Amino acid sequence: MLRTLLVAFALAVFTLLAHATGGVRLAAQAVPDAPHWAYGYMKPPAAGESAPPCPPVARPFPDCAYPVTPVADDGVKRTLPGTGRSFTRNESYFDYGPADWYPEDHPAMPDVVAKGKQADGVRACALCHYPNGQGKMENGGVAGLPAAYIQQQLADFKSGARRSADPRKANTNEMAQIARRLTDEEAKAAAEYFASMSWRKWVRVVESDQAPRVRATTNGLFLPVAGAPQEPLGQRIIEMPEHPESTELVRDPRSGFVAYVPIGSVAKGEVLVTTGGDGRTARCTLCHGADLKGTATVPGIAGRSASYIVRQLYDMQQGTRQTKTMKAAVAKLTVEDMVSITAYVSSRIP
């Protein structure tokens, strides 16, 4: 009887953890043709390799992030073009009030966007998404998305309906944990804030058969390997900052990204996006608009992060991001199709 009770208790704890993290995996499922590069990795996860699970009971951050050795502040005040402001590297990255380089580029930020909630371990939205909502390749650009759509995504993160197909992607787990700790009022304020700004062109798409060799930071930002020769691109997209140092060191919110895509992929993607490719998918223009800029309720996708778009298509196909609208549209897509669709979509002017 005691053994039975202990087993039942263990199962209950595991179920609770699985719900809290959106699904805990005992062992990573390696999928050879998965677009691991879109998640910030160059190869499948090793057996059992996954991000730290988020605990079911709130505790101060970091709770489901990869352990990071604190960086000593070098005290060097850095600056950027067009601003009189200066910040050290650590001031730029402060979890609960990161540097705001260009206050004139955005409306007044709600507290949860500017500072987060340190007592609850909720980092500032502006840390990852930037004060202007443009974000980085390892996160998501949120400026210009419909407010109701943003609130729905927060709800999906919270419920476990939106997770990552790659078990190593810790910042997806963190986003879910943050969503659980926001009040309805805070979620609404953040959604309305980011929706109030227009999305601007953020990605330069370059067709090539070669790409710079890159290294990945903890959460999936690709940076070029200094002095390394270029390498064959194959059926991948390699996205990296236009100005790696200013993005990495000081989170420059005006410096975008370049995405290297296979030669011919933009034209192939245009066919899939505008015609559906003889039934392989639905025409993206049906919902996202002829210009892919979205509607009052449907998100715009033109000119957004290539890495982000690929991993969302793959997450939807794998069922880790649940969506009735997109389920049939992604069911038949190959990774090569996703690359082509993304190459075209990211190349469009928002």
C-alpha positions in Angstrom: 0.0 0.0 0.0 2.8 2.4 0.9 4.6 1.7 -2.3 1.4 2.3 -4.3 0.9 5.7 -2.6 4.5 6.7 -3.2 4.2 5.8 -6.9 1.0 7.7 -7.2 2.6 10.7 -5.4 5.6 10.7 -7.8 3.3 10.6 -10.8 1.3 13.5 -9.5 4.4 15.6 -9.0 5.6 14.8 -12.5 2.2 15.7 -14.0 2.3 19.0 -12.1 5.8 19.7 -13.4 4.8 18.8 -17.0 1.8 21.2 -16.8 3.9 23.9 -15.4 6.6 23.7 -18.1 4.3 22.9 -20.9 5.6 19.4 -21.0 8.7 17.9 -19.4 10.6 15.4 -21.5 12.5 12.6 -19.9 14.7 12.2 -23.0 15.0 14.6 -25.9 13.6 13.2 -29.1 16.3 13.7 -31.8 14.7 14.5 -35.2 17.4 14.4 -37.9 15.7 16.8 -40.3 14.4 19.2 -37.8 15.5 22.8 -38.3 17.7 23.0 -35.2 19.4 26.1 -36.5 16.2 28.0 -36.2 16.3 27.4 -32.4 19.9 28.4 -32.1 21.6 24.9 -32.5 23.5 23.2 -35.3 22.7 19.6 -34.4 19.9 17.5 -32.7 19.8 17.4 -28.9 21.7 14.6 -27.2 19.7 12.0 -25.3 18.1 13.6 -22.3 19.3 17.1 -23.3 16.7 19.7 -22.4 16.3 23.1 -20.8 15.9 23.3 -17.0 12.2 22.6 -16.1 10.3 25.5 -14.6 9.2 24.8 -11.1 5.5 24.6 -10.3 5.9 27.0 -7.3 7.2 30.5 -8.1 10.6 31.4 -7.0 12.8 34.4 -7.9 14.5 34.4 -11.3 16.3 32.6 -12.6 14.2 29.5 -12.2 14.0 27.8 -15.6 16.9 29.6 -17.3 20.3 28.0 -18.0 22.8 28.8 -15.3 24.9 31.8 -16.3 28.1 33.0 -14.6 27.7 36.6 -13.8 29.7 39.0 -15.9 31.8 41.4 -14.0 31.0 45.0 -14.9 34.0 46.5 -16.6 32.7 50.0 -15.9 33.1 51.1 -19.5 30.3 53.5 -20.6 29.4 52.7 -24.2 27.3 54.8 -26.5 25.5 54.5 -29.8 24.9 56.8 -32.8 22.2 59.4 -32.4 21.9 59.3 -28.6 23.6 61.2 -25.8 23.0 58.3 -23.4 25.7 55.9 -22.3 25.5 52.6 -20.4 27.9 49.8 -19.3 27.3 46.3 -20.6 25.7 45.3 -17.4 23.4 48.3 -17.3 22.3 47.4 -20.8 21.5 43.9 -19.6 19.9 44.7 -16.2 17.0 42.3 -15.9 14.7 44.7 -14.1 15.4 48.0 -16.0 17.6 47.5 -19.1 19.1 50.4 -20.9 16.6 52.5 -23.0 18.8 53.9 -25.6 16.2 55.9 -27.6 13.2 56.9 -25.5 12.0 59.0 -28.4 11.4 55.8 -30.5 8.5 54.6 -28.4 5.6 55.7 -26.1 6.0 55.7 -22.4 6.5 52.1 -21.3 4.3 50.4 -18.7 6.2 49.4 -15.6 6.0 45.7 -16.5 7.6 46.4 -19.9 10.3 48.8 -18.5 11.1 47.1 -15.3 9.3 43.8 -14.9 8.5 42.6 -11.4 11.7 41.7 -9.6 10.0 40.3 -6.5 8.2 37.7 -8.7 11.2 37.0 -10.9 9.5 38.6 -14.0 12.1 40.2 -16.1 11.3 43.4 -18.0 9.7 42.7 -21.4 12.1 45.4 -22.8 15.1 43.2 -22.0 14.4 40.6 -24.8 11.9 42.4 -27.0 13.5 45.8 -26.7 11.6 49.0 -25.7 10.6 49.4 -29.4 9.3 45.8 -29.7 11.7 44.8 -32.5 13.3 42.0 -30.5 16.1 39.6 -31.6 16.3 36.4 -33.6 16.3 34.2 -30.5 13.1 35.9 -29.2 10.2 37.4 -31.1 9.5 40.8 -32.6 6.2 42.0 -31.0 5.8 45.5 -32.3 2.7 46.1 -34.4 1.0 42.8 -33.6 -2.7 43.0 -32.7 -3.2 43.5 -28.9 -5.8 40.7 -28.8 -3.3 38.4 -30.5 -0.6 39.2 -28.1 -2.9 38.5 -25.1 -3.9 35.2 -26.7 -0.3 34.2 -27.0 0.4 35.0 -23.4 -2.6 32.9 -22.5 -1.3 30.0 -24.6 2.1 30.2 -23.0 0.4 30.1 -19.6 -1.8 27.1 -20.4 0.9 25.1 -22.1 -0.7 25.4 -25.6 2.4 27.1 -26.8 5.7 25.4 -26.3 9.0 24.7 -28.2 9.5 21.6 -30.3 13.2 21.8 -29.4 13.4 20.8 -25.7 16.6 22.9 -25.3 15.0 26.3 -25.9 14.9 27.7 -22.3 13.6 31.1 -23.1 10.4 29.6 -24.4 9.9 28.0 -21.0 10.8 31.3 -19.3 8.2 33.1 -21.4 5.6 30.6 -20.2 6.7 31.2 -16.6 6.5 35.0 -17.0 3.0 34.7 -18.5 1.9 32.8 -15.5 3.0 35.5 -13.2 1.5 38.5 -15.0 -1.8 39.8 -13.8 -4.5 40.3 -16.4 -4.0 44.1 -16.2 -0.2 43.7 -16.8 -0.7 41.4 -19.7 -3.2 43.8 -21.3 -0.9 46.8 -20.7 2.0 45.1 -22.3 -0.1 43.9 -25.3 -1.6 47.3 -25.9 1.8 49.0 -25.6 3.6 46.8 -28.2 0.5 46.9 -30.5 0.6 50.7 -30.5 3.9 50.7 -32.5 4.5 49.9 -36.1 6.8 47.1 -37.1 9.7 48.3 -39.2 12.0 46.4 -41.6 14.3 44.4 -39.4 15.8 41.6 -41.6 18.0 41.9 -44.8 17.6 38.6 -46.8 20.6 37.5 -48.8 20.4 34.5 -51.2 23.7 32.6 -51.1 25.2 29.1 -51.2 27.6 30.1 -48.4 27.1 31.7 -45.0 29.4 32.9 -42.2 30.4 30.3 -39.6 28.6 31.2 -36.4 28.6 30.4 -32.7 25.5 30.5 -30.5 24.9 32.3 -27.2 23.1 30.5 -24.4 19.6 31.3 -25.7 20.3 31.1 -29.5 21.7 34.3 -30.8 24.1 33.5 -33.6 27.3 35.5 -33.8 30.0 35.2 -36.4 33.2 33.3 -35.6 36.0 35.7 -36.0 38.4 34.8 -38.8 36.6 31.7 -39.8 35.9 31.0 -43.5 32.3 30.8 -44.7 30.7 27.4 -45.0 28.1 25.8 -47.2 24.6 26.9 -46.3 22.6 24.0 -47.6 18.9 24.0 -46.8 19.2 26.2 -43.8 18.7 29.9 -42.9 21.5 31.5 -40.9 20.4 34.7 -39.3 22.8 37.0 -37.4 23.0 40.7 -36.3 24.1 43.2 -38.9 26.4 44.7 -36.2 27.2 41.8 -33.9 29.1 43.8 -31.3 26.4 46.4 -30.7 23.7 43.8 -30.6 25.6 41.5 -28.2 27.2 44.1 -25.9 24.7 46.9 -25.6 21.4 45.5 -27.2 21.2 48.2 -29.9 17.5 48.5 -30.7 18.1 50.2 -34.0 20.4 47.5 -35.4 18.7 44.7 -37.3 19.7 41.3 -38.7 20.8 39.7 -41.9 19.5 36.3 -43.0 21.4 34.1 -45.4 18.9 31.9 -47.4 19.4 29.3 -50.2 19.7 30.5 -53.7 16.3 30.5 -55.4 14.4 30.1 -52.1 12.7 33.5 -52.3 11.1 32.7 -55.7 10.0 29.2 -54.5 8.6 30.8 -51.4 6.6 33.3 -53.3 4.8 30.5 -55.1 3.9 28.7 -51.9 2.8 31.9 -50.1 0.7 33.3 -53.0 -0.7 30.0 -54.5 -0.4 27.3 -51.9 1.9 25.3 -54.1 -0.7 22.9 -55.6 -2.2 22.0 -52.3 0.9 21.7 -50.2 -0.3 24.5 -48.0 -2.9 27.3 -47.8 -2.2 30.7 -49.4 -0.6 32.8 -46.6 -2.2 35.9 -48.2 -5.7 34.6 -47.4 -5.3 35.4 -43.7 -2.3 37.6 -43.5 -3.3 39.9 -46.3 -2.0 40.4 -49.9 0.9 42.4 -48.5 1.4 40.0 -45.5 1.0 43.0 -43.2 -1.8 41.4 -41.3 -5.2 42.7 -40.2 -6.8 44.0 -37.0 -6.9 40.5 -35.7 -4.3 38.5 -37.7 -0.6 39.2 -37.2 1.6 40.7 -39.9 4.5 38.5 -40.9 6.2 40.6 -43.6 9.8 41.5 -42.8 10.0 39.6 -39.5 12.8 37.4 -38.1 13.5 34.4 -40.4 14.6 32.2 -37.5 11.4 33.0 -35.6 9.2 32.2 -38.5 10.8 28.8 -39.3 10.6 27.7 -35.7 6.9 28.8 -35.3 6.0 26.8 -38.5 7.8 23.8 -37.2 6.3 24.1 -33.7 2.9 24.3 -35.2 3.5 21.3 -37.3 4.8 19.3 -34.4 1.9 20.3 -32.3 3.9 22.0 -29.5 2.2 25.3 -30.6 -1.4 24.5 -30.9 -3.4 26.4 -33.4 -6.6 25.3 -35.3 -6.1 28.0 -37.9 -2.6 26.9 -39.0 -2.8 23.2 -38.3 -3.8 22.1 -41.8 -1.7 24.8 -43.5 1.6 23.4 -42.1 0.8 19.7 -42.1 2.3 18.8 -45.4 5.3 21.2 -45.4 8.8 19.9 -45.6 11.6 21.8 -43.8 12.7 23.0 -47.3 9.2 24.4 -47.8 9.5 26.2 -44.5 12.8 27.7 -45.6 11.4 28.9 -48.9 8.3 30.4 -47.3 10.3 32.2 -44.7 12.9 33.5 -47.2 10.1 35.1 -49.1 8.1 36.4 -46.1 11.1 37.8 -44.4 12.2 39.6 -47.5 9.0 41.6 -47.8 8.6 45.2 -46.7 6.3 45.5 -43.7 
